Structure formats: structure tokens, C-alpha cells
Amino acid sequence: MSNRIRHIERTVLSDNWYVLNKITFEYQQKNGQWVKQSREAYDRGNGATILLYNPEADTVILTRQFRMPTYLNGNTPDGMLIETCAGLLDNDTPDVAIRRETEEETGYRIHHVTKVMEAYMSPGSVTEKLFFYVAHYHPNTERSAGGGVEEEEIDVLEIRLADAMQMIRSGAIQDGKTIMLLQHLYITQLTTQQAVC
């Protein structure tokens, strides 16, 4: 723990869906002065996300579902958001959790995943860290129904990578984790092509 932070006090503001805490603390500035500060932090646990890629067809698997916070902020008239498959770890390791989420949301049973990065998506207010993965899929990849669980209604989309990159530019894809994984894949492809040339 940092020796520049002291007297941390937590007050639970909400424990309805996940936990919203008000954190009051003292922070030592670079000039040595201690300043009392207060922040709110939303704790929903850590999560994982994955981009499924078919290298032969140059296609990716994305999902589309209703996201109330983006609807409130004017995402689309129907509140639907295109994104990579993702979910909370729920006490599993990230690689186990993302294979579970992949099957629940897309139906694809993926056995081999490759971790590409870890990132905080909204560090000013949310404690969640995301673990990012990629995996290959093919027409013969074992598959179940997908579409989510319980009250989830998830559409599964197969899109050409070039079209997905254009959708970022047009604003049809606005989800941060999805943009990061698509750009990672695109840059990896460019690097590989340049190495071959």
C-alpha cells in the first residue's frame, strides 16, 4: 500500500446490483502536504473479454445487446451496443471465465485462448480490471445455442474484420474494449504482413 494514502474510510452508498462505496481519505501531495479527498468507487469485480477471429475468412464474432447506461447517454435510439463477448470472473480465473462467457453468449466452445493485455476501463470511478483475450474459431468449431443466459438477449454477429474497422470509424462500434481488441488484431496483422514483405 502507498505511504502517501492514509485514514481511508468507506461508506456503502448502494449494495443493490453491485457495491457503490464513498471513499474518504487523506492523500499526500508532492509538496508533502496532506489533503483530504472523497471519491465514489463502483465495485463489480473484475472481468474478461474476448475477440473470436477466423483467419481464413478474415471475420470476427461480435455481440449486440441492450445497454441501459449507453441508451441514457444517447448511444442509439434502441440502446443496442455492438461489443466483444465479455463477462465477470465470478471467482474463476480469467481464462476459465472467458471460455464460459464465450459459450454462454456466442455458443462457441473455445478451448485455447491467448491473453493479450489487462486494462482498467474507467479508473476514475470503477474498480474493475478487464483481461483481454483472442481466440480462433472456424466453421467446424463446436457450438451450442448461445444468446446469453437468464434475461439476456444477445445477438451474435459475424463480421469481416475490414467492415468492423470501418464500423469503428463510422461510430457503429463505440464500445472501448471492442475497439481495443479489434485494433490489436488489425495492428498484429499489419505487423505480420510487413514482416513477410
Salt bridges, closest charged atoms under 4 A:
GLU26 OE1 - ARG6 NE 2.55
GLU26 OE1 - HIS7 ND1 3.26
GLU56 OE1 - HIS138 ND1 3.06
GLU83 OE2 - ARG67 NE 2.85
GLU83 OE1 - LYS177 NZ 2.69
ASP90 OD2 - ARG100 NH2 3.65
ASP92 OD2 - ARG100 NH1 2.47
ASP95 OD2 - ARG99 NH1 3.70
GLU101 OE2 - ARG100 NH2 3.39
GLU103 OE2 - ARG109 NE 2.66
GLU118 OE2 - LYS115 NZ 2.36
GLU118 OE1 - LYS129 NZ 3.20
GLU128 OE1 - ARG44 NE 3.27
GLU142 OE2 - ARG109 NH1 2.93
ASP155 OD2 - ARG64 NE 3.41
ASP163 OD1 - ARG160 NH1 3.18
ASP175 OD2 - LYS177 NZ 2.96
